[in-house]
Amino acid sequence: MESVYTYIFYVFSFISVYVQIFFLMTFLEKRKHIVHNPEYLDLAFYPTVTIAVPCYNEEGTIEKTVKSLMALDYPKDKIKLFLIDDGSRDNTWDIIKEFDDGSNIFAFKKENGGKHTALNFALDRSTSEFFGCLDSDSLVHPQALKRILKYFEIDPRTMAVAPSIIVYNPKNILQYAQNIEYDMSIYTKKMLGFMGGIHVTPGPFSIFRKKVFDDLGQYHKAHNTEDQEIALRMQEHGYKIDHCPDAYVYTNTPESVPKLYRQRLRWIYGFIKNLIDYRRLLFRKEYGTVALFTLPSGLVSIVGVIFLFVNITGNIIKFIYNKTIEIQTIGFSNILKFNYKFDWFFLNTKAVLFLSIILYILVIVSVMIGRKMAEGKSRLSFSVFYFIIIYSVIAPFWMLRAIYNAIISKESSWTFERRVTK
């Protein structure tokens, strides 16, 4: 049985290393094509844009969110902000209606129906050439919209562009760990953009040509992960999605383990259910990278993390059991007297060890590249160790629960999560 576990471990380790090397090779090949925009950018043409801000019980953050949108460096007569109160039970409506000027900023109040209904509410009222969304706990960089629209200007085939999401003002170890994850995602998202394999257009400030919704229809509920579903729908129809690494969006992240658990449970549950809904794409070459690489590697990563967790947990239990027998046999005091002497001869030289070392090195490299894209410098932070340790311990729990919830179709609540993460 132990040899079976070892072989499975080799398989998952090899796939993980392969994915990281594949990303690195893509970076080395395409790094000269990563656009580095000037601090202030001008477009040849300024199209009309509608930005929807769906909000539910967001009295603590919505004002800063709206003010960041008002500070965008973009002609005011070309942009409209739709602030949609999705049935809040706090003072959100009182706050957003103060911004309604009847010209560029419009506040709406509707019955609670979930984020996708708020976005569709805005789509029904939008006549702009481009449409985007900003989560009501996020802030945008003043140049973000121009930098994203430059991608559409360069390539008329581009139908959606995702931003780089950065943790806003991290305060504790958990948020610093999330910051590392977000830095790494900037790198992986851009590499997937080069390969045509992006499968999520994040809620914080992804921008679409309005034609996408005119052609493919509006947002679906999609298990409360509408940003995954619309991206998969676009991939199925051959619509190009890109990523702009210097379009910065700063988002508030969960500050406690329970809140992070609820957020990631929703994300992974949504990925699994959307994968089932779009299983027709899997391993079919006509759907490109998303079918042959992105979705399969995401599925393998979930299974792999759970397997490693079970394997490591089993080894810990086995170690404790053996030590218990040893204590019962020779006594605890004799164990304390044991004089261990290090000998290089007994150093573990199995391939598993070297695969693990290589994998962690590649993860650290991906974090540094992502940080370089986000901050312009690739310094190594101690937070990477927070990330590795914390996520290794808690990620398997939300993955296991997400699989269980997917089996019994127990859906996570977006509104509840949003309410408790403030």
C-alpha positions in Angstrom: 0.0 0.0 0.0 2.8 2.4 0.8 4.4 1.9 -2.6 1.0 2.8 -4.2 0.9 6.0 -2.2 4.5 6.7 -3.3 3.7 6.3 -7.0 0.6 8.5 -6.7 2.7 11.1 -4.9 5.2 11.0 -7.8 2.4 11.5 -10.3 1.0 14.6 -8.6 4.4 16.0 -7.9 5.4 15.5 -11.5 2.3 17.2 -12.8 2.7 20.1 -10.3 6.4 20.6 -11.4 5.4 20.3 -15.0 2.7 23.1 -14.7 5.2 25.4 -13.0 7.9 24.8 -15.5 5.4 25.3 -18.3 4.4 28.7 -16.9 8.1 29.6 -16.5 9.0 28.6 -20.0 6.0 30.7 -21.3 7.2 33.7 -19.2 10.8 33.4 -20.6 9.4 33.2 -24.2 6.9 36.0 -23.8 8.4 38.3 -21.3 9.2 40.9 -23.9 5.6 41.0 -24.9 4.4 42.1 -21.4 3.2 45.6 -21.8 4.7 48.2 -19.5 2.5 51.2 -19.7 3.8 54.7 -18.9 2.6 56.3 -15.6 0.1 58.4 -17.6 -1.4 56.9 -20.7 -3.4 58.4 -23.5 -5.7 56.4 -25.8 -6.2 57.1 -29.5 -10.0 56.9 -28.9 -12.1 57.0 -25.7 -15.0 54.7 -25.9 -18.1 54.8 -23.6 -17.9 52.6 -20.5 -20.4 51.6 -17.9 -19.1 50.3 -14.5 -21.6 48.5 -12.3 -21.1 48.3 -8.5 -23.4 45.7 -7.0 -23.6 46.1 -3.2 -25.2 44.3 -0.3 -24.7 45.6 3.2 -21.6 47.5 2.3 -21.9 50.7 4.4 -18.4 50.3 5.6 -16.6 50.2 2.2 -18.9 51.5 -0.5 -18.0 55.2 -0.1 -14.3 54.5 -0.7 -15.1 52.3 -3.7 -17.2 54.9 -5.4 -14.7 57.6 -4.8 -11.9 55.5 -6.3 -14.1 55.2 -9.4 -14.7 58.9 -9.5 -10.9 59.4 -9.4 -10.3 57.4 -12.6 -8.3 59.3 -15.2 -11.0 59.0 -17.9 -13.2 61.6 -19.6 -16.3 62.0 -17.3 -18.7 62.3 -20.3 -17.5 58.8 -21.4 -18.1 56.9 -18.2 -21.2 56.0 -16.2 -21.3 54.5 -12.8 -24.3 52.3 -11.8 -24.5 51.8 -8.1 -27.0 48.9 -7.4 -28.2 48.3 -3.9 -29.2 44.6 -3.9 -31.7 44.8 -1.0 -29.3 45.9 1.7 -30.5 46.0 5.3 -28.0 48.6 6.5 -27.3 52.2 5.4 -25.8 51.3 2.0 -28.7 52.9 0.1 -28.5 56.1 2.1 -24.8 56.4 1.2 -25.0 55.6 -2.5 -28.0 57.8 -3.3 -25.9 60.8 -2.2 -23.6 60.1 -5.2 -26.4 60.1 -7.7 -26.0 63.1 -9.9 -28.4 62.1 -12.7 -25.7 62.5 -15.2 -22.7 60.2 -14.7 -23.5 58.4 -11.5 -26.8 56.6 -10.9 -28.0 54.8 -7.8 -30.6 52.0 -8.0 -32.3 50.0 -5.3 -33.8 46.5 -6.0 -34.9 43.5 -4.2 -32.2 41.1 -3.1 -31.5 38.5 -5.8 -27.8 38.0 -5.7 -24.8 39.6 -7.5 -25.7 38.3 -11.0 -29.1 39.9 -10.9 -27.6 43.2 -9.9 -25.1 43.0 -12.8 -27.9 42.1 -15.2 -29.9 45.0 -13.9 -27.1 47.3 -14.9 -26.6 45.6 -18.3 -30.3 46.2 -19.1 -29.7 49.9 -18.6 -26.3 50.2 -20.3 -25.8 51.6 -23.8 -22.0 51.9 -23.6 -19.5 50.1 -25.8 -17.8 48.5 -22.8 -19.1 47.1 -19.5 -17.4 46.3 -16.3 -18.0 45.6 -12.6 -16.3 46.6 -9.4 -16.9 44.7 -6.2 -18.0 47.1 -3.4 -15.0 46.2 -1.2 -12.4 47.1 -3.8 -10.5 50.2 -5.0 -9.1 50.9 -8.4 -5.9 52.6 -9.5 -6.6 55.9 -11.3 -4.9 54.6 -14.5 -6.5 51.1 -14.4 -9.3 51.7 -16.9 -7.0 53.3 -19.5 -4.5 50.5 -19.2 -7.2 47.9 -19.7 -8.8 49.7 -22.7 -5.4 49.9 -24.3 -5.5 46.1 -24.8 -8.8 46.5 -26.7 -7.3 49.2 -28.8 -4.2 47.1 -29.7 -6.2 44.0 -30.6 -9.8 44.2 -31.9 -10.2 40.5 -31.2 -9.9 41.0 -27.5 -13.3 40.7 -25.8 -12.5 40.9 -22.1 -9.5 42.0 -20.0 -8.9 41.1 -16.4 -6.9 43.3 -13.9 -4.3 42.5 -11.3 -5.8 42.2 -7.9 -3.7 43.2 -4.9 -4.5 42.8 -1.2 -5.4 46.2 0.3 -3.6 47.1 3.4 -2.8 43.6 4.8 -2.7 43.7 8.6 -2.1 40.2 9.9 -0.3 37.0 8.9 -3.3 35.5 7.2 -3.7 38.6 4.9 0.0 38.7 4.2 -0.3 35.0 3.1 -3.2 36.0 0.8 -1.0 38.8 -0.6 1.5 36.2 -1.7 -1.3 34.1 -3.3 -2.5 37.2 -5.2 1.0 38.1 -6.4 1.4 34.6 -7.8 -2.0 34.8 -9.5 -0.9 37.9 -11.3 1.9 35.9 -12.9 -0.2 32.8 -13.7 -3.1 34.9 -15.0 -0.8 36.7 -17.4 0.7 33.4 -18.6 -2.7 32.0 -19.2 -3.6 35.1 -21.1 -0.6 34.5 -23.4 -1.9 30.9 -23.9 -5.5 31.8 -24.3 -6.5 29.8 -21.2 -8.0 32.3 -18.7 -11.1 30.7 -17.1 -12.1 33.5 -14.6 -12.8 37.2 -15.3 -12.7 38.4 -11.6 -15.5 40.6 -10.3 -13.1 43.4 -9.3 -12.9 45.4 -12.5 -12.8 43.0 -15.4 -13.9 44.9 -18.5 -15.9 43.4 -21.4 -16.9 44.6 -24.8 -20.7 45.0 -24.4 -20.9 42.7 -27.5 -20.1 39.8 -25.3 -23.4 40.0 -23.5 -25.3 41.0 -26.6 -24.0 37.8 -28.3 -23.8 35.3 -25.5 -26.5 36.6 -23.1 -26.3 38.0 -19.6 -24.7 36.7 -16.4 -25.9 33.4 -15.0 -26.2 32.6 -11.3 -23.6 29.9 -11.9 -23.3 28.7 -8.3 -22.5 32.2 -7.1 -19.4 32.3 -9.3 -20.7 34.2 -12.3 -17.2 35.4 -13.1 -16.0 31.9 -13.8 -19.1 30.9 -15.8 -19.0 33.9 -18.2 -15.3 33.3 -18.9 -16.0 29.6 -19.7 -18.9 30.7 -21.9 -16.6 33.0 -23.7 -13.9 30.4 -24.1 -16.4 28.0 -25.5 -17.3 30.5 -28.2 -13.7 31.4 -29.0 -13.8 34.9 -27.5 -10.3 36.2 -26.5 -9.7 37.1 -22.8 -6.5 38.9 -21.8 -4.9 40.1 -18.6 -3.4 43.6 -17.9 -0.8 43.2 -15.1 -0.5 46.9 -14.3 -4.2 47.6 -14.0 -4.3 47.5 -10.3 -7.3 46.8 -8.2 -7.0 46.8 -4.4 -9.3 44.5 -2.6 -10.2 43.8 1.1 -9.5 40.2 2.0 -10.7 38.0 4.9 -8.9 38.7 8.1 -9.7 35.5 9.8 -9.5 31.8 9.0 -13.3 31.2 9.2 -14.0 34.0 6.7 -11.2 32.9 4.4 -12.6 29.3 4.6 -16.1 30.5 3.6 -14.8 32.6 0.7 -12.6 29.8 -0.7 -15.3 27.2 -0.2 -17.5 29.2 -2.5 -14.8 29.6 -5.1 -13.8 25.9 -5.2 -17.4 24.8 -5.1 -18.2 27.1 -8.0 -15.2 25.8 -9.9 -16.3 22.2 -9.4 -19.9 22.9 -10.4 -18.9 25.0 -13.4 -16.5 22.3 -14.5 -19.3 19.8 -14.4 -21.6 22.2 -16.3 -18.8 22.7 -19.0 -17.4 19.2 -19.0 -18.1 19.2 -22.7 -15.0 21.4 -23.1 -12.6 19.0 -21.4 -9.7 17.5 -23.5 -11.2 18.8 -26.7 -8.5 20.5 -28.7 -11.0 22.8 -30.5 -11.4 24.7 -27.2 -7.7 25.3 -26.8 -5.7 25.8 -23.7 -8.6 26.1 -21.3 -9.8 22.6 -22.2 -6.4 20.9 -22.5 -4.5 22.7 -19.7 -6.4 25.1 -17.4 -9.4 23.1 -16.4 -7.5 19.7 -16.1 -4.7 21.3 -14.1 -7.2 22.9 -11.7 -9.0 19.6 -11.2 -5.6 17.8 -10.6 -4.6 20.5 -8.1 -7.7 19.9 -6.0 -7.3 16.1 -6.0 -3.5 16.4 -5.4 -3.9 18.7 -2.4 -6.4 16.4 -0.8 -4.3 13.3 -1.5 -1.1 15.0 0.0 -3.1 16.1 3.0 -4.5 12.6 3.6 -1.0 11.1 3.1 0.7 13.5 5.4 -2.0 13.1 8.0 -1.6 9.4 7.8 2.1 9.6 8.2 1.7 11.8 11.3 -0.7 9.4 12.8 1.6 6.5 12.1 4.5 8.4 13.6 2.5 9.1 16.8 1.4 5.5 17.0 5.0 4.2 16.7 6.3 6.7 19.2 3.5 5.6 21.6 4.5 2.0 21.3 8.2 3.0 21.8 7.4 4.9 24.9 5.3 2.0 26.3 8.3 -0.4 25.5 11.3 1.5 26.8 9.8 4.3 28.8 9.7 8.1 28.1 12.8 8.8 30.1 14.9 6.5 27.9 13.7 8.3 24.8 14.8 11.6 26.2 18.3 10.1 26.8 18.6 9.1 23.2 21.7 10.7 21.8 21.0 11.5 18.1 24.1 12.1 15.9 23.7 13.4 12.4 25.2 11.3 9.7 25.1 12.3 6.0 24.8 8.6 5.1 21.2 8.6 6.4 20.1 11.7 4.5 16.9 11.1 2.5 17.9 11.0 -1.2 14.6 9.8 -2.6 13.2 11.5 -5.7 10.2 12.7 -3.7 12.4 15.0 -1.7 14.0 16.6 -4.7 10.7 17.0 -6.5 9.3 18.7 -3.5 12.3 21.1 -3.2 12.0 21.9 -7.0 8.3 22.5 -6.7 8.7 24.9 -3.7 11.5 26.8 -5.6 9.3 27.2 -8.6 6.5 28.5 -6.5 8.8 31.0 -4.9 10.0 32.1 -8.4 6.4 32.5 -9.6 5.6 34.7 -6.5 8.7 36.8 -7.2 7.7 37.3 -10.9 4.2 38.2 -9.9 5.5 40.7 -7.4 7.7 42.2 -10.0 4.7 42.7 -12.2 2.6 44.1 -9.4 5.2 46.3 -7.6 8.1 46.6 -10.1 10.4 44.8 -7.8 10.9 41.1 -7.1 12.0 41.1 -3.5 11.5 37.9 -1.6 9.3 38.3 1.5 9.0 36.1 4.5 5.3 36.1 3.9 5.9 33.3 1.3 6.5 31.0 4.2 3.2 32.1 5.9 1.5 31.3 2.6 3.1 27.8 2.3 2.5 26.8 5.9 -1.1 28.3 6.3 -2.4 27.1 3.0 -0.9 23.7 3.3 -2.8 23.3 6.6 -6.2 24.8 5.8 -6.7 24.5 2.0 -7.5 20.8 2.1 -10.4 21.4 4.5 -12.2 23.8 2.2 -11.4 21.6 -0.8 -12.8 18.5 0.9 -15.9 20.4 2.0 -16.4 21.9 -1.5 -16.3 18.4 -3.0 -18.8 17.2 -0.4 -21.1 20.2 -1.1 -20.8 19.7 -4.8 -21.9 16.0 -4.4 -25.0 17.0 -2.4 -25.4 20.3 -4.3 -25.3 22.5 -1.2 -24.6 25.9 -2.5 -22.6 28.5 -0.7 -24.2 31.9 0.0 -22.6 35.0 -1.6 -24.6 37.4 0.4 -23.9 35.8 3.7 -20.2 35.7 2.9 -20.1 39.4 1.9 -21.9 40.3 5.0 -19.5 38.6 7.4 -16.3 39.6 5.6 -16.6 43.2 6.5 
